[in-house]
Amino acid sequence: MEDCIFCKIIAGDIPSNKVYEDDDVYAFDDIEPQAPVHSLVVPKRHVETLNDLDDVSLWNALLRGIKEVARLKGMVDSGYRVAINCGEHGGQVVKHLHVHVLGGKRLDDKMG
């Protein structure tokens, strides 16, 4: 999608701090982190919301990406939080499916 900021990041048109990439997903650090470690895992194919994800193989790729980000960021043993905001009331700001991977400290009941 031409006006999607995440599509532009994936294409390399907007710089990002890449954490992980494979054929299906791209992961990068959030520019407004809510925890010491806060990365986003996004499908390379534009999918607007979780409700639009109907490809099981892409879902599996997202899960693999999440696990790889946790490994690369050193959070496998200490733990981490995974969050997906869906739609306006769910707090989704960018209309491109993305998974927040947060950690690096003990997280309370609130995000971050």
C-alpha positions as a Markdown table, in Angstrom:
| # | Residue | x | y | z |
|---|---|---|---|---|
| 1 | Met | 0.0 | 0.0 | 0.0 |
| 2 | Glu | 1.5 | 3.3 | -1.1 |
| 3 | Asp | 0.8 | 5.5 | 1.9 |
| 4 | Cys | 1.5 | 2.8 | 4.6 |
| 5 | Ile | 4.5 | 3.8 | 6.8 |
| 6 | Phe | 5.3 | 0.1 | 7.6 |
| 7 | Cys | 5.2 | -0.8 | 3.9 |
| 8 | Lys | 7.7 | 2.1 | 3.3 |
| 9 | Ile | 9.9 | 0.8 | 6.1 |
| 10 | Ile | 9.8 | -2.7 | 4.7 |
| 11 | Ala | 10.7 | -1.4 | 1.2 |
| 12 | Gly | 13.6 | 0.6 | 2.7 |
| 13 | Asp | 12.2 | 4.0 | 1.8 |
| 14 | Ile | 12.1 | 4.9 | 5.5 |
| 15 | Pro | 15.0 | 3.9 | 7.7 |
| 16 | Ser | 14.6 | 1.6 | 10.6 |
| 17 | Asn | 16.7 | -0.3 | 13.1 |
| 18 | Lys | 16.1 | -3.8 | 11.7 |
| 19 | Val | 16.2 | -6.6 | 14.2 |
| 20 | Tyr | 15.2 | -9.5 | 12.0 |
| 21 | Glu | 14.0 | -10.3 | 8.5 |
| 22 | Asp | 13.0 | -13.3 | 6.5 |
| 23 | Asp | 10.9 | -13.9 | 3.4 |
| 24 | Asp | 7.6 | -13.2 | 5.2 |
| 25 | Val | 8.2 | -10.8 | 8.0 |
| 26 | Tyr | 10.3 | -7.8 | 9.0 |
| 27 | Ala | 11.1 | -6.8 | 12.6 |
| 28 | Phe | 12.4 | -3.5 | 13.8 |
| 29 | Asp | 12.7 | -1.4 | 16.9 |
| 30 | Asp | 9.8 | 0.8 | 17.8 |
| 31 | Ile | 10.6 | 4.5 | 17.6 |
| 32 | Glu | 8.6 | 5.3 | 20.8 |
| 33 | Pro | 9.5 | 2.3 | 23.0 |
| 34 | Gln | 7.3 | 1.5 | 26.0 |
| 35 | Ala | 9.9 | -0.8 | 27.5 |
| 36 | Pro | 13.7 | -1.2 | 27.4 |
| 37 | Val | 13.1 | -3.6 | 24.5 |
| 38 | His | 10.3 | -2.8 | 22.2 |
| 39 | Ser | 10.3 | -4.2 | 18.7 |
| 40 | Leu | 7.6 | -4.6 | 16.1 |
| 41 | Val | 7.1 | -7.7 | 13.9 |
| 42 | Val | 5.2 | -7.0 | 10.7 |
| 43 | Pro | 4.2 | -9.1 | 7.7 |
| 44 | Lys | 5.9 | -8.0 | 4.5 |
| 45 | Arg | 2.6 | -8.3 | 2.7 |
| 46 | His | 0.2 | -5.5 | 3.7 |
| 47 | Val | -2.5 | -6.9 | 6.0 |
| 48 | Glu | -4.5 | -4.1 | 7.6 |
| 49 | Thr | -5.6 | -5.7 | 10.9 |
| 50 | Leu | -5.6 | -9.0 | 12.7 |
| 51 | Asn | -9.1 | -9.5 | 11.5 |
| 52 | Asp | -7.8 | -9.5 | 7.9 |
| 53 | Leu | -5.2 | -12.2 | 8.5 |
| 54 | Asp | -6.6 | -15.4 | 6.9 |
| 55 | Asp | -3.3 | -17.0 | 5.9 |
| 56 | Val | -2.1 | -19.6 | 8.5 |
| 57 | Ser | 1.4 | -19.8 | 7.1 |
| 58 | Leu | 1.7 | -16.0 | 7.5 |
| 59 | Trp | 0.5 | -16.3 | 11.1 |
| 60 | Asn | 3.1 | -19.0 | 11.7 |
| 61 | Ala | 5.8 | -16.7 | 10.1 |
| 62 | Leu | 4.8 | -13.9 | 12.5 |
| 63 | Leu | 5.1 | -16.3 | 15.5 |
| 64 | Arg | 8.6 | -17.4 | 14.3 |
| 65 | Gly | 9.5 | -13.8 | 13.9 |
| 66 | Ile | 8.4 | -13.0 | 17.5 |
| 67 | Lys | 10.5 | -15.9 | 18.8 |
| 68 | Glu | 13.5 | -14.8 | 16.8 |
| 69 | Val | 13.2 | -11.2 | 18.1 |
| 70 | Ala | 13.0 | -12.5 | 21.7 |
| 71 | Arg | 16.1 | -14.6 | 21.1 |
| 72 | Leu | 18.1 | -11.9 | 19.4 |
| 73 | Lys | 17.2 | -9.4 | 22.1 |
| 74 | Gly | 18.1 | -11.8 | 24.9 |
| 75 | Met | 14.6 | -12.2 | 26.4 |
| 76 | Val | 14.0 | -15.9 | 26.0 |
| 77 | Asp | 14.9 | -16.8 | 29.6 |
| 78 | Ser | 13.7 | -13.7 | 31.3 |
| 79 | Gly | 10.4 | -13.4 | 29.4 |
| 80 | Tyr | 8.6 | -10.9 | 27.2 |
| 81 | Arg | 5.2 | -9.6 | 26.3 |
| 82 | Val | 3.5 | -9.9 | 22.9 |
| 83 | Ala | 0.7 | -7.5 | 22.0 |
| 84 | Ile | -1.5 | -6.9 | 18.9 |
| 85 | Asn | -3.7 | -3.9 | 18.8 |
| 86 | Cys | -6.7 | -4.4 | 16.4 |
| 87 | Gly | -8.7 | -1.5 | 15.1 |
| 88 | Glu | -9.4 | 2.0 | 16.5 |
| 89 | His | -10.9 | 0.9 | 19.8 |
| 90 | Gly | -8.0 | -1.6 | 20.3 |
| 91 | Gly | -5.5 | 1.2 | 19.9 |
| 92 | Gln | -4.2 | 0.3 | 16.5 |
| 93 | Val | -2.6 | 3.5 | 15.1 |
| 94 | Val | -0.9 | 2.2 | 11.9 |
| 95 | Lys | -3.2 | 0.3 | 9.7 |
| 96 | His | -0.8 | -2.5 | 8.9 |
| 97 | Leu | -0.9 | -5.6 | 11.2 |
| 98 | His | 2.0 | -5.5 | 13.6 |
| 99 | Val | 3.0 | -7.3 | 16.8 |
| 100 | His | 4.7 | -5.6 | 19.7 |
| 101 | Val | 7.4 | -7.6 | 21.4 |
| 102 | Leu | 8.3 | -5.9 | 24.7 |
| 103 | Gly | 10.7 | -6.8 | 27.5 |
| 104 | Gly | 14.0 | -6.0 | 29.1 |
| 105 | Lys | 12.4 | -5.4 | 32.5 |
| 106 | Arg | 9.6 | -6.9 | 34.6 |
| 107 | Leu | 6.4 | -5.5 | 33.1 |
| 108 | Asp | 3.4 | -4.6 | 35.2 |
| 109 | Asp | -0.2 | -5.2 | 34.3 |
| 110 | Lys | -0.2 | -2.2 | 32.0 |
| 111 | Met | 1.4 | -2.1 | 28.6 |
| 112 | Gly | 5.1 | -1.0 | 29.0 |
